[in-house]
Every structure is written in C-alpha cells, then in structure tokens.
C-alpha cells in the first residue's frame, strides 16, 4: 500500500492512501488531493502508480509536474517528472508529504563478498 504522509514541522498530521492509476494534486475541485493555497496551481501535479509486471504487489511510482506556476519538488529539487521511492519528500507550495510504501523491505537484503583469490 502506498501512502502520502502529510508533514508539518517534522510531524505526521495525516495520511492518504493512493491506489493504482493516476492521483491528481491541485487547487481545483475534482483533484484527488485538493490543496487550498495560492502557491499550488489549479492542476499542479499527478502521481501515477503502476503495478510491477513481475511482482504485482509492488508499484512503480512516478510524479509529473503539470506545468505548475511554482513547481513540484522531490527531496528539495524541482522536477518535471521523476520516479518516487519510499522515503522521498514531495512538496507543492508549502505542503510537504513523505512517500510511504509498506512493501519496501529496507534492511532485509543480504550482502555477499566474493574473495578475489
């Protein structure tokens, strides 16, 4: 399950579940996430979730800026389109969200060392 966790002053104040397909963000009515702030464009950005072809429980997540006036930021960098990963921070105006993927199994990988002998 993919969630956007709304961050205010370093604390999570709410979370939104995102399902497969397009998730729109902007000031206009009809967006999946409507943000009422002048720094957010009417149709600001879209997040797209596509099930992985090999592991359908996993998703490929991308964000695309819809030519917004003030830009879309991922980890403090302005982006036009970018793949998102667990732990990324995204910002629209003054609204900040953290991407949470409960299928991300960080710290469970095995590391191998092959001797040069």
Biopython code that builds the backbone (N, CA, C, O; Angstrom):
import numpy as np
from Bio.PDB.StructureBuilder import StructureBuilder

atoms = [
    (1, "UNK", "N", (0.843, -1.177, 0.000)),
    (1, "UNK", "CA", (0.000, 0.000, 0.000)),
    (1, "UNK", "C", (0.888, 1.240, 0.000)),
    (1, "UNK", "O", (1.852, 1.326, 0.760)),
    (2, "UNK", "N", (0.555, 2.185, -0.851)),
    (2, "UNK", "CA", (1.300, 3.438, -0.956)),
    (2, "UNK", "C", (0.508, 4.520, -0.231)),
    (2, "UNK", "O", (-0.705, 4.638, -0.404)),
    (3, "UNK", "N", (1.210, 5.305, 0.582)),
    (3, "UNK", "CA", (0.579, 6.401, 1.317)),
    (3, "UNK", "C", (1.407, 7.666, 1.148)),
    (3, "UNK", "O", (2.624, 7.619, 0.969)),
    (4, "UNK", "N", (0.713, 8.794, 1.211)),
    (4, "UNK", "CA", (1.365, 10.088, 1.345)),
    (4, "UNK", "C", (1.113, 10.536, 2.773)),
    (4, "UNK", "O", (-0.034, 10.651, 3.206)),
    (5, "UNK", "N", (2.189, 10.789, 3.499)),
    (5, "UNK", "CA", (2.067, 11.258, 4.885)),
    (5, "UNK", "C", (2.330, 12.755, 4.901)),
    (5, "UNK", "O", (3.418, 13.209, 4.548)),
    (6, "UNK", "N", (1.320, 13.520, 5.316)),
    (6, "UNK", "CA", (1.419, 14.985, 5.365)),
    (6, "UNK", "C", (2.285, 15.365, 6.564)),
    (6, "UNK", "O", (1.994, 14.996, 7.702)),
    (7, "UNK", "N", (3.355, 16.109, 6.286)),
    (7, "UNK", "CA", (4.326, 16.501, 7.306)),
    (7, "UNK", "C", (4.188, 17.993, 7.591)),
    (7, "UNK", "O", (4.228, 18.812, 6.673)),
    (8, "UNK", "N", (4.025, 18.344, 8.872)),
    (8, "UNK", "CA", (4.008, 19.740, 9.303)),
    (8, "UNK", "C", (4.988, 19.869, 10.462)),
    (8, "UNK", "O", (4.824, 19.218, 11.494)),
    (9, "UNK", "N", (6.002, 20.705, 10.291)),
    (9, "UNK", "CA", (7.041, 20.920, 11.305)),
    (9, "UNK", "C", (7.626, 19.600, 11.787)),
    (9, "UNK", "O", (7.856, 19.418, 12.983)),
    (10, "UNK", "N", (7.866, 18.679, 10.857)),
    (10, "UNK", "CA", (8.508, 17.409, 11.174)),
    (10, "UNK", "C", (7.592, 16.322, 11.716)),
    (10, "UNK", "O", (8.050, 15.209, 11.974)),
    (11, "UNK", "N", (6.302, 16.620, 11.893)),
    (11, "UNK", "CA", (5.366, 15.637, 12.449)),
    (11, "UNK", "C", (4.339, 15.224, 11.396)),
    (11, "UNK", "O", (3.896, 16.047, 10.596)),
    (12, "UNK", "N", (3.968, 13.952, 11.403)),
    (12, "UNK", "CA", (2.925, 13.455, 10.508)),
    (12, "UNK", "C", (1.576, 13.887, 11.084)),
    (12, "UNK", "O", (1.248, 13.556, 12.223)),
    (13, "UNK", "N", (0.791, 14.632, 10.286)),
    (13, "UNK", "CA", (-0.512, 15.106, 10.755)),
    (13, "UNK", "C", (-1.674, 14.361, 10.103)),
    (13, "UNK", "O", (-2.788, 14.365, 10.627)),
    (14, "UNK", "N", (-1.414, 13.718, 8.952)),
    (14, "UNK", "CA", (-2.444, 12.909, 8.306)),
    (14, "UNK", "C", (-1.778, 12.042, 7.250)),
    (14, "UNK", "O", (-0.616, 12.249, 6.899)),
    (15, "UNK", "N", (-2.527, 11.073, 6.753)),
    (15, "UNK", "CA", (-2.005, 10.243, 5.668)),
    (15, "UNK", "C", (-3.121, 9.901, 4.694)),
    (15, "UNK", "O", (-4.290, 9.793, 5.062)),
    (16, "UNK", "N", (-2.723, 9.735, 3.442)),
    (16, "UNK", "CA", (-3.665, 9.461, 2.360)),
    (16, "UNK", "C", (-3.187, 8.209, 1.636)),
    (16, "UNK", "O", (-2.023, 8.120, 1.245)),
    (17, "UNK", "N", (-4.084, 7.242, 1.456)),
    (17, "UNK", "CA", (-3.754, 6.046, 0.690)),
    (17, "UNK", "C", (-3.950, 6.339, -0.793)),
    (17, "UNK", "O", (-4.907, 7.006, -1.189)),
    (18, "UNK", "N", (-3.027, 5.829, -1.604)),
    (18, "UNK", "CA", (-3.107, 6.009, -3.042)),
    (18, "UNK", "C", (-3.248, 4.627, -3.677)),
    (18, "UNK", "O", (-2.521, 3.698, -3.326)),
    (19, "UNK", "N", (-4.185, 4.499, -4.609)),
    (19, "UNK", "CA", (-4.366, 3.226, -5.300)),
    (19, "UNK", "C", (-3.820, 3.328, -6.720)),
    (19, "UNK", "O", (-3.446, 4.409, -7.176)),
    (20, "UNK", "N", (-3.777, 2.210, -7.402)),
    (20, "UNK", "CA", (-3.228, 2.143, -8.756)),
    (20, "UNK", "C", (-3.935, 3.120, -9.691)),
    (20, "UNK", "O", (-5.149, 3.313, -9.610)),
    (21, "UNK", "N", (-3.160, 3.727, -10.572)),
    (21, "UNK", "CA", (-3.703, 4.695, -11.515)),
    (21, "UNK", "C", (-3.143, 6.084, -11.263)),
    (21, "UNK", "O", (-2.066, 6.235, -10.687)),
    (22, "UNK", "N", (-3.881, 7.096, -11.699)),
    (22, "UNK", "CA", (-3.458, 8.496, -11.541)),
    (22, "UNK", "C", (-4.083, 9.102, -10.290)),
    (22, "UNK", "O", (-5.257, 8.881, -9.993)),
    (23, "UNK", "N", (-3.276, 9.867, -9.567)),
    (23, "UNK", "CA", (-3.694, 10.586, -8.369)),
    (23, "UNK", "C", (-3.328, 12.045, -8.603)),
    (23, "UNK", "O", (-2.148, 12.395, -8.630)),
    (24, "UNK", "N", (-4.343, 12.900, -8.772)),
    (24, "UNK", "CA", (-4.099, 14.295, -9.133)),
    (24, "UNK", "C", (-4.035, 15.194, -7.906)),
    (24, "UNK", "O", (-4.700, 14.956, -6.899)),
    (25, "UNK", "N", (-3.207, 16.241, -8.022)),
    (25, "UNK", "CA", (-2.990, 17.182, -6.930)),
    (25, "UNK", "C", (-3.140, 18.588, -7.482)),
    (25, "UNK", "O", (-2.596, 18.906, -8.540)),
    (26, "UNK", "N", (-3.878, 19.432, -6.768)),
    (26, "UNK", "CA", (-4.032, 20.814, -7.185)),
    (26, "UNK", "C", (-5.090, 21.533, -6.388)),
    (26, "UNK", "O", (-5.708, 20.963, -5.489)),
    (27, "UNK", "N", (-5.293, 22.797, -6.728)),
    (27, "UNK", "CA", (-6.253, 23.648, -6.029)),
    (27, "UNK", "C", (-7.687, 23.435, -6.524)),
    (27, "UNK", "O", (-8.639, 23.654, -5.775)),
    (28, "UNK", "N", (-7.845, 23.009, -7.784)),
    (28, "UNK", "CA", (-9.177, 22.875, -8.369)),
    (28, "UNK", "C", (-9.982, 21.729, -7.762)),
    (28, "UNK", "O", (-9.430, 20.722, -7.318)),
    (29, "UNK", "N", (-11.311, 21.912, -7.755)),
    (29, "UNK", "CA", (-12.211, 20.829, -7.380)),
    (29, "UNK", "C", (-12.015, 19.689, -8.368)),
    (29, "UNK", "O", (-11.725, 19.928, -9.541)),
    (30, "UNK", "N", (-12.168, 18.478, -7.916)),
    (30, "UNK", "CA", (-12.012, 17.320, -8.779)),
    (30, "UNK", "C", (-10.653, 16.658, -8.672)),
    (30, "UNK", "O", (-10.488, 15.524, -9.124)),
    (31, "UNK", "N", (-9.663, 17.340, -8.080)),
    (31, "UNK", "CA", (-8.380, 16.698, -7.837)),
    (31, "UNK", "C", (-8.527, 15.706, -6.693)),
    (31, "UNK", "O", (-9.328, 15.916, -5.783)),
    (32, "UNK", "N", (-7.753, 14.624, -6.737)),
    (32, "UNK", "CA", (-7.784, 13.654, -5.643)),
    (32, "UNK", "C", (-7.307, 14.276, -4.336)),
    (32, "UNK", "O", (-7.825, 13.966, -3.264)),
    (33, "UNK", "N", (-6.322, 15.151, -4.438)),
    (33, "UNK", "CA", (-5.822, 15.890, -3.282)),
    (33, "UNK", "C", (-5.959, 17.367, -3.602)),
    (33, "UNK", "O", (-5.207, 17.911, -4.410)),
    (34, "UNK", "N", (-6.930, 18.012, -2.959)),
    (34, "UNK", "CA", (-7.183, 19.431, -3.203)),
    (34, "UNK", "C", (-6.500, 20.237, -2.105)),
    (34, "UNK", "O", (-6.819, 20.089, -0.925)),
    (35, "UNK", "N", (-5.550, 21.098, -2.504)),
    (35, "UNK", "CA", (-4.780, 21.909, -1.575)),
    (35, "UNK", "C", (-5.145, 23.368, -1.779)),
    (35, "UNK", "O", (-4.929, 23.928, -2.854)),
    (36, "UNK", "N", (-5.695, 23.976, -0.748)),
    (36, "UNK", "CA", (-6.182, 25.346, -0.833)),
    (36, "UNK", "C", (-5.092, 26.317, -0.404)),
    (36, "UNK", "O", (-5.041, 26.758, 0.744)),
    (37, "UNK", "N", (-4.216, 26.639, -1.363)),
    (37, "UNK", "CA", (-3.136, 27.593, -1.099)),
    (37, "UNK", "C", (-2.740, 28.243, -2.410)),
    (37, "UNK", "O", (-2.726, 27.587, -3.451)),
    (38, "UNK", "N", (-2.419, 29.526, -2.366)),
    (38, "UNK", "CA", (-2.048, 30.265, -3.567)),
    (38, "UNK", "C", (-0.808, 29.742, -4.266)),
    (38, "UNK", "O", (-0.662, 29.946, -5.472)),
    (39, "UNK", "N", (0.094, 29.072, -3.552)),
    (39, "UNK", "CA", (1.315, 28.530, -4.148)),
    (39, "UNK", "C", (1.094, 27.232, -4.893)),
    (39, "UNK", "O", (2.023, 26.695, -5.497)),
    (40, "UNK", "N", (-0.136, 26.718, -4.858)),
    (40, "UNK", "CA", (-0.478, 25.469, -5.545)),
    (40, "UNK", "C", (-1.337, 25.824, -6.751)),
    (40, "UNK", "O", (-2.327, 26.544, -6.620)),
    (41, "UNK", "N", (-0.962, 25.323, -7.920)),
    (41, "UNK", "CA", (-1.730, 25.589, -9.141)),
    (41, "UNK", "C", (-3.024, 24.793, -9.143)),
    (41, "UNK", "O", (-3.186, 23.837, -8.385)),
    (42, "UNK", "N", (-3.945, 25.209, -10.013)),
    (42, "UNK", "CA", (-5.233, 24.529, -10.116)),
    (42, "UNK", "C", (-5.088, 23.052, -10.400)),
    (42, "UNK", "O", (-5.725, 22.222, -9.752)),
    (43, "UNK", "N", (-4.253, 22.724, -11.364)),
    (43, "UNK", "CA", (-3.882, 21.340, -11.672)),
    (43, "UNK", "C", (-2.362, 21.299, -11.592)),
    (43, "UNK", "O", (-1.672, 21.604, -12.565)),
    (44, "UNK", "N", (-1.849, 20.924, -10.436)),
    (44, "UNK", "CA", (-0.438, 21.097, -10.112)),
    (44, "UNK", "C", (0.435, 19.913, -10.551)),
    (44, "UNK", "O", (1.439, 20.098, -11.239)),
    (45, "UNK", "N", (0.045, 18.702, -10.148)),
    (45, "UNK", "CA", (0.886, 17.524, -10.408)),
    (45, "UNK", "C", (0.017, 16.274, -10.416)),
    (45, "UNK", "O", (-1.133, 16.283, -9.978)),
    (46, "UNK", "N", (0.608, 15.195, -10.931)),
    (46, "UNK", "CA", (-0.069, 13.901, -10.911)),
    (46, "UNK", "C", (0.940, 12.832, -10.494)),
    (46, "UNK", "O", (2.075, 12.804, -10.968)),
    (47, "UNK", "N", (0.496, 11.958, -9.599)),
    (47, "UNK", "CA", (1.278, 10.794, -9.193)),
    (47, "UNK", "C", (0.634, 9.585, -9.857)),
    (47, "UNK", "O", (-0.582, 9.406, -9.781)),
    (48, "UNK", "N", (1.440, 8.761, -10.506)),
    (48, "UNK", "CA", (0.927, 7.582, -11.194)),
    (48, "UNK", "C", (1.519, 6.330, -10.571)),
    (48, "UNK", "O", (2.734, 6.219, -10.407)),
    (49, "UNK", "N", (0.643, 5.381, -10.224)),
    (49, "UNK", "CA", (1.052, 4.088, -9.690)),
    (49, "UNK", "C", (0.729, 3.018, -10.717)),
    (49, "UNK", "O", (-0.405, 2.909, -11.184)),
    (50, "UNK", "N", (1.740, 2.230, -11.062)),
    (50, "UNK", "CA", (1.564, 1.128, -11.998)),
    (50, "UNK", "C", (2.116, -0.125, -11.333)),
    (50, "UNK", "O", (3.248, -0.123, -10.850)),
    (51, "UNK", "N", (1.325, -1.192, -11.303)),
    (51, "UNK", "CA", (1.772, -2.448, -10.702)),
    (51, "UNK", "C", (2.973, -2.988, -11.470)),
    (51, "UNK", "O", (2.999, -2.969, -12.701)),
    (52, "UNK", "N", (3.961, -3.466, -10.730)),
    (52, "UNK", "CA", (5.144, -4.058, -11.325)),
    (52, "UNK", "C", (4.742, -5.323, -12.079)),
    (52, "UNK", "O", (3.939, -6.111, -11.580)),
    (53, "UNK", "N", (5.293, -5.523, -13.277)),
    (53, "UNK", "CA", (4.893, -6.669, -14.099)),
    (53, "UNK", "C", (5.340, -8.006, -13.497)),
    (53, "UNK", "O", (4.698, -9.029, -13.734)),
    (54, "UNK", "N", (6.419, -8.010, -12.732)),
    (54, "UNK", "CA", (6.914, -9.254, -12.122)),
    (54, "UNK", "C", (6.318, -9.505, -10.742)),
    (54, "UNK", "O", (6.012, -10.644, -10.389)),
    (55, "UNK", "N", (6.157, -8.441, -9.967)),
    (55, "UNK", "CA", (5.626, -8.565, -8.601)),
    (55, "UNK", "C", (4.461, -7.597, -8.477)),
    (55, "UNK", "O", (4.666, -6.429, -8.145)),
    (56, "UNK", "N", (3.222, -8.065, -8.743)),
    (56, "UNK", "CA", (2.069, -7.163, -8.783)),
    (56, "UNK", "C", (1.774, -6.429, -7.471)),
    (56, "UNK", "O", (1.060, -5.427, -7.472)),
    (57, "UNK", "N", (2.314, -6.917, -6.362)),
    (57, "UNK", "CA", (2.102, -6.239, -5.079)),
    (57, "UNK", "C", (2.967, -4.987, -4.953)),
    (57, "UNK", "O", (2.720, -4.133, -4.101)),
    (58, "UNK", "N", (3.987, -4.889, -5.813)),
    (58, "UNK", "CA", (4.890, -3.742, -5.808)),
    (58, "UNK", "C", (4.435, -2.762, -6.887)),
    (58, "UNK", "O", (3.857, -3.164, -7.897)),
    (59, "UNK", "N", (4.701, -1.474, -6.667)),
    (59, "UNK", "CA", (4.282, -0.454, -7.617)),
    (59, "UNK", "C", (5.462, 0.387, -8.082)),
    (59, "UNK", "O", (6.385, 0.668, -7.317)),
    (60, "UNK", "N", (5.415, 0.783, -9.347)),
    (60, "UNK", "CA", (6.305, 1.816, -9.858)),
    (60, "UNK", "C", (5.543, 3.122, -9.670)),
    (60, "UNK", "O", (4.394, 3.245, -10.093)),
    (61, "UNK", "N", (6.192, 4.103, -9.027)),
    (61, "UNK", "CA", (5.544, 5.363, -8.677)),
    (61, "UNK", "C", (6.288, 6.498, -9.365)),
    (61, "UNK", "O", (7.504, 6.628, -9.222)),
    (62, "UNK", "N", (5.555, 7.322, -10.112)),
    (62, "UNK", "CA", (6.169, 8.497, -10.723)),
    (62, "UNK", "C", (5.323, 9.723, -10.404)),
    (62, "UNK", "O", (4.113, 9.632, -10.196)),
    (63, "UNK", "N", (5.993, 10.871, -10.370)),
    (63, "UNK", "CA", (5.305, 12.143, -10.194)),
    (63, "UNK", "C", (5.641, 13.006, -11.400)),
    (63, "UNK", "O", (6.773, 13.007, -11.884)),
    (64, "UNK", "N", (4.643, 13.739, -11.878)),
    (64, "UNK", "CA", (4.845, 14.625, -13.027)),
    (64, "UNK", "C", (4.218, 15.978, -12.717)),
    (64, "UNK", "O", (3.050, 16.067, -12.337)),
    (65, "UNK", "N", (5.007, 17.019, -12.885)),
    (65, "UNK", "CA", (4.505, 18.379, -12.715)),
    (65, "UNK", "C", (3.662, 18.737, -13.935)),
    (65, "UNK", "O", (4.054, 18.446, -15.065)),
    (66, "UNK", "N", (2.510, 19.364, -13.716)),
    (66, "UNK", "CA", (1.600, 19.720, -14.803)),
    (66, "UNK", "C", (1.763, 21.186, -15.192)),
    (66, "UNK", "O", (0.785, 21.926, -15.298)),
    (67, "UNK", "N", (3.020, 21.594, -15.405)),
    (67, "UNK", "CA", (3.356, 22.979, -15.751)),
    (67, "UNK", "C", (2.828, 23.960, -14.713)),
    (67, "UNK", "O", (2.283, 25.011, -15.049)),
    (68, "UNK", "N", (3.000, 23.596, -13.445)),
    (68, "UNK", "CA", (2.551, 24.456, -12.353)),
    (68, "UNK", "C", (3.375, 25.744, -12.310)),
    (68, "UNK", "O", (4.500, 25.794, -12.807)),
    (69, "UNK", "N", (2.805, 26.763, -11.718)),
    (69, "UNK", "CA", (3.480, 28.058, -11.625)),
    (69, "UNK", "C", (4.687, 28.001, -10.698)),
    (69, "UNK", "O", (5.733, 28.571, -11.010)),
    (70, "UNK", "N", (4.556, 27.320, -9.561)),
    (70, "UNK", "CA", (5.611, 27.319, -8.550)),
    (70, "UNK", "C", (6.398, 26.025, -8.447)),
    (70, "UNK", "O", (7.271, 25.907, -7.587)),
    (71, "UNK", "N", (6.114, 25.060, -9.292)),
    (71, "UNK", "CA", (6.922, 23.845, -9.358)),
    (71, "UNK", "C", (6.534, 22.763, -8.372)),
    (71, "UNK", "O", (5.816, 22.987, -7.398)),
    (72, "UNK", "N", (7.043, 21.580, -8.672)),
    (72, "UNK", "CA", (6.896, 20.392, -7.839)),
    (72, "UNK", "C", (8.295, 19.988, -7.413)),
    (72, "UNK", "O", (9.211, 19.953, -8.234)),
    (73, "UNK", "N", (8.466, 19.682, -6.133)),
    (73, "UNK", "CA", (9.787, 19.388, -5.589)),
    (73, "UNK", "C", (9.822, 17.990, -4.993)),
    (73, "UNK", "O", (8.904, 17.570, -4.290)),
    (74, "UNK", "N", (10.913, 17.275, -5.294)),
    (74, "UNK", "CA", (11.180, 15.971, -4.695)),
    (74, "UNK", "C", (12.519, 16.088, -3.994)),
    (74, "UNK", "O", (13.537, 16.377, -4.623)),
    (75, "UNK", "N", (12.513, 15.862, -2.685)),
    (75, "UNK", "CA", (13.731, 15.975, -1.874)),
    (75, "UNK", "C", (14.438, 17.306, -2.128)),
    (75, "UNK", "O", (15.656, 17.358, -2.297)),
    (76, "UNK", "N", (13.643, 18.384, -2.150)),
    (76, "UNK", "CA", (14.104, 19.769, -2.301)),
    (76, "UNK", "C", (14.607, 20.134, -3.693)),
    (76, "UNK", "O", (15.169, 21.216, -3.868)),
    (77, "UNK", "N", (14.423, 19.262, -4.693)),
    (77, "UNK", "CA", (14.841, 19.554, -6.062)),
    (77, "UNK", "C", (13.613, 19.684, -6.956)),
    (77, "UNK", "O", (12.723, 18.833, -6.930)),
    (78, "UNK", "N", (13.571, 20.753, -7.747)),
    (78, "UNK", "CA", (12.466, 20.942, -8.692)),
    (78, "UNK", "C", (12.522, 19.839, -9.747)),
    (78, "UNK", "O", (13.589, 19.531, -10.278)),
    (79, "UNK", "N", (11.364, 19.249, -10.046)),
    (79, "UNK", "CA", (11.305, 18.169, -11.034)),
    (79, "UNK", "C", (10.159, 18.409, -12.003)),
    (79, "UNK", "O", (9.152, 19.027, -11.656)),
    (80, "UNK", "N", (10.327, 17.916, -13.215)),
    (80, "UNK", "CA", (9.237, 17.879, -14.197)),
    (80, "UNK", "C", (8.578, 16.504, -14.148)),
    (80, "UNK", "O", (7.353, 16.392, -14.194)),
    (81, "UNK", "N", (9.398, 15.465, -14.054)),
    (81, "UNK", "CA", (8.911, 14.098, -13.907)),
    (81, "UNK", "C", (10.014, 13.286, -13.243)),
    (81, "UNK", "O", (11.188, 13.405, -13.592)),
    (82, "UNK", "N", (9.613, 12.448, -12.266)),
    (82, "UNK", "CA", (10.613, 11.667, -11.549)),
    (82, "UNK", "C", (9.966, 10.449, -10.920)),
    (82, "UNK", "O", (8.806, 10.475, -10.508)),
    (83, "UNK", "N", (10.747, 9.381, -10.860)),
    (83, "UNK", "CA", (10.319, 8.187, -10.144)),
    (83, "UNK", "C", (10.403, 8.480, -8.648)),
    (83, "UNK", "O", (11.352, 9.112, -8.182)),
    (84, "UNK", "N", (9.400, 8.013, -7.899)),
    (84, "UNK", "CA", (9.393, 8.194, -6.450)),
    (84, "UNK", "C", (9.714, 6.879, -5.763)),
    (84, "UNK", "O", (9.399, 5.800, -6.265)),
    (85, "UNK", "N", (10.344, 6.992, -4.611)),
    (85, "UNK", "CA", (10.673, 5.825, -3.807)),
    (85, "UNK", "C", (10.249, 6.058, -2.368)),
    (85, "UNK", "O", (10.015, 7.190, -1.947)),
    (86, "UNK", "N", (10.155, 4.971, -1.626)),
    (86, "UNK", "CA", (9.849, 5.026, -0.208)),
    (86, "UNK", "C", (10.793, 6.018, 0.475)),
    (86, "UNK", "O", (12.009, 5.951, 0.296)),
    (87, "UNK", "N", (10.227, 6.932, 1.252)),
    (87, "UNK", "CA", (11.037, 7.893, 1.999)),
    (87, "UNK", "C", (11.259, 9.222, 1.310)),
    (87, "UNK", "O", (11.764, 10.158, 1.930)),
    (88, "UNK", "N", (10.890, 9.329, 0.031)),
    (88, "UNK", "CA", (11.044, 10.615, -0.664)),
    (88, "UNK", "C", (10.088, 11.648, -0.079)),
    (88, "UNK", "O", (8.981, 11.323, 0.350)),
    (89, "UNK", "N", (10.541, 12.896, -0.071)),
    (89, "UNK", "CA", (9.702, 14.024, 0.337)),
    (89, "UNK", "C", (9.279, 14.780, -0.918)),
    (89, "UNK", "O", (10.104, 15.096, -1.775)),
    (90, "UNK", "N", (7.979, 15.067, -1.015)),
    (90, "UNK", "CA", (7.483, 15.856, -2.137)),
    (90, "UNK", "C", (6.815, 17.117, -1.597)),
    (90, "UNK", "O", (6.211, 17.105, -0.525)),
    (91, "UNK", "N", (6.936, 18.213, -2.365)),
    (91, "UNK", "CA", (6.391, 19.491, -1.897)),
    (91, "UNK", "C", (5.676, 20.208, -3.021)),
    (91, "UNK", "O", (6.148, 20.263, -4.157)),
    (92, "UNK", "N", (4.513, 20.762, -2.669)),
    (92, "UNK", "CA", (3.693, 21.601, -3.540)),
    (92, "UNK", "C", (3.376, 22.846, -2.728)),
    (92, "UNK", "O", (2.669, 22.757, -1.725)),
    (93, "UNK", "N", (3.882, 24.008, -3.136)),
    (93, "UNK", "CA", (3.705, 25.206, -2.308)),
    (93, "UNK", "C", (4.357, 24.959, -0.955)),
    (93, "UNK", "O", (5.527, 24.585, -0.885)),
    (94, "UNK", "N", (3.598, 25.168, 0.124)),
    (94, "UNK", "CA", (4.136, 24.904, 1.467)),
    (94, "UNK", "C", (3.724, 23.536, 1.999)),
    (94, "UNK", "O", (4.080, 23.176, 3.121)),
    (95, "UNK", "N", (2.981, 22.775, 1.206)),
    (95, "UNK", "CA", (2.552, 21.438, 1.633)),
    (95, "UNK", "C", (3.665, 20.428, 1.370)),
    (95, "UNK", "O", (4.194, 20.344, 0.262)),
    (96, "UNK", "N", (4.015, 19.661, 2.407)),
    (96, "UNK", "CA", (5.052, 18.644, 2.270)),
    (96, "UNK", "C", (4.490, 17.278, 2.637)),
    (96, "UNK", "O", (3.759, 17.130, 3.615)),
    (97, "UNK", "N", (4.851, 16.281, 1.826)),
    (97, "UNK", "CA", (4.392, 14.907, 2.036)),
    (97, "UNK", "C", (5.581, 13.967, 1.936)),
    (97, "UNK", "O", (6.537, 14.222, 1.205)),
    (98, "UNK", "N", (5.503, 12.873, 2.687)),
    (98, "UNK", "CA", (6.523, 11.826, 2.612)),
    (98, "UNK", "C", (5.876, 10.596, 1.988)),
    (98, "UNK", "O", (4.770, 10.210, 2.365)),
    (99, "UNK", "N", (6.566, 9.988, 1.038)),
    (99, "UNK", "CA", (6.068, 8.788, 0.377)),
    (99, "UNK", "C", (6.355, 7.590, 1.272)),
    (99, "UNK", "O", (7.486, 7.388, 1.714)),
    (100, "UNK", "N", (5.319, 6.799, 1.535)),
    (100, "UNK", "CA", (5.459, 5.610, 2.369)),
    (100, "UNK", "C", (4.959, 4.409, 1.584)),
    (100, "UNK", "O", (3.812, 4.383, 1.138)),
    (101, "UNK", "N", (5.816, 3.423, 1.418)),
    (101, "UNK", "CA", (5.484, 2.184, 0.714)),
    (101, "UNK", "C", (5.663, 1.037, 1.695)),
    (101, "UNK", "O", (6.792, 0.694, 2.045)),
    (102, "UNK", "N", (4.559, 0.436, 2.144)),
    (102, "UNK", "CA", (4.681, -0.627, 3.143)),
    (102, "UNK", "C", (5.255, -1.915, 2.563)),
    (102, "UNK", "O", (5.513, -2.863, 3.306)),
    (103, "UNK", "N", (5.460, -1.965, 1.240)),
    (103, "UNK", "CA", (6.101, -3.123, 0.620)),
    (103, "UNK", "C", (7.611, -2.938, 0.493)),
    (103, "UNK", "O", (8.311, -3.851, 0.053)),
    (104, "UNK", "N", (8.114, -1.772, 0.872)),
    (104, "UNK", "CA", (9.558, -1.519, 0.808)),
    (104, "UNK", "C", (10.220, -2.228, 1.981)),
    (104, "UNK", "O", (9.995, -1.875, 3.139)),
    (105, "UNK", "N", (11.017, -3.205, 1.680)),
    (105, "UNK", "CA", (11.657, -4.008, 2.734)),
    (105, "UNK", "C", (13.120, -3.614, 2.862)),
    (105, "UNK", "O", (14.017, -4.385, 2.521)),
    (106, "UNK", "N", (13.345, -2.413, 3.354)),
    (106, "UNK", "CA", (14.709, -1.952, 3.527)),
    (106, "UNK", "C", (15.349, -2.673, 4.696)),
    (106, "UNK", "O", (14.713, -2.923, 5.720)),
    (107, "UNK", "N", (16.616, -3.003, 4.524)),
    (107, "UNK", "CA", (17.352, -3.660, 5.592)),
    (107, "UNK", "C", (17.202, -5.168, 5.568)),
    (107, "UNK", "O", (17.678, -5.835, 6.486)),
    (108, "UNK", "N", (16.556, -5.739, 4.548)),
    (108, "UNK", "CA", (16.390, -7.187, 4.501)),
    (108, "UNK", "C", (17.248, -7.822, 3.419)),
    (108, "UNK", "O", (17.161, -9.028, 3.187)),
    (109, "UNK", "N", (18.066, -7.032, 2.761)),
    (109, "UNK", "CA", (18.911, -7.580, 1.708)),
    (109, "UNK", "C", (20.143, -8.232, 2.317)),
    (109, "UNK", "O", (20.662, -7.784, 3.339)),
    (110, "UNK", "N", (20.601, -9.296, 1.670)),
    (110, "UNK", "CA", (21.807, -9.991, 2.100)),
    (110, "UNK", "C", (22.968, -9.475, 1.279)),
    (110, "UNK", "O", (22.865, -9.319, 0.062)),
    (111, "UNK", "N", (24.076, -9.211, 1.954)),
    (111, "UNK", "CA", (25.264, -8.729, 1.265)),
    (111, "UNK", "C", (26.248, -9.878, 1.141)),
    (111, "UNK", "O", (26.503, -10.590, 2.112)),
    (112, "UNK", "N", (26.806, -10.062, -0.060)),
    (112, "UNK", "CA", (27.773, -11.125, -0.304)),
    (112, "UNK", "C", (29.117, -10.513, -0.625)),
    (112, "UNK", "O", (29.207, -9.458, -1.252)),
    (113, "UNK", "N", (30.150, -11.187, -0.187)),
    (113, "UNK", "CA", (31.521, -10.778, -0.531)),
    (113, "UNK", "C", (32.173, -11.949, -1.238)),
    (113, "UNK", "O", (32.215, -13.060, -0.710)),
    (114, "UNK", "N", (32.681, -11.697, -2.438)),
    (114, "UNK", "CA", (33.369, -12.737, -3.195)),
    (114, "UNK", "C", (34.851, -12.443, -3.128)),
    (114, "UNK", "O", (35.316, -11.372, -3.519)),
    (115, "UNK", "N", (35.570, -13.410, -2.628)),
    (115, "UNK", "CA", (37.007, -13.267, -2.473)),
    (115, "UNK", "C", (37.689, -13.141, -3.833)),
    (115, "UNK", "O", (37.251, -13.753, -4.807)),
    (116, "UNK", "N", (38.743, -12.361, -3.901)),
    (116, "UNK", "CA", (39.492, -12.163, -5.130)),
    (116, "UNK", "C", (40.509, -13.252, -5.379)),
    (116, "UNK", "O", (41.287, -13.143, -6.327)),
    (117, "UNK", "N", (40.539, -14.292, -4.576)),
    (117, "UNK", "CA", (41.548, -15.369, -4.712)),
    (117, "UNK", "C", (41.289, -16.262, -5.872)),
    (117, "UNK", "O", (42.047, -17.202, -6.108)),
]
sb = StructureBuilder()
sb.init_structure("model")
sb.init_model(0)
sb.init_chain("A")
sb.init_seg("    ")
for serial, (resi, resn, name, xyz) in enumerate(atoms, 1):
    if name == "N":
        sb.init_residue(resn, " ", resi, " ")
    sb.init_atom(name, np.array(xyz, "f"), 0.0, 1.0, " ", f" {name:<3s}", serial, name[0])
structure = sb.get_structure()
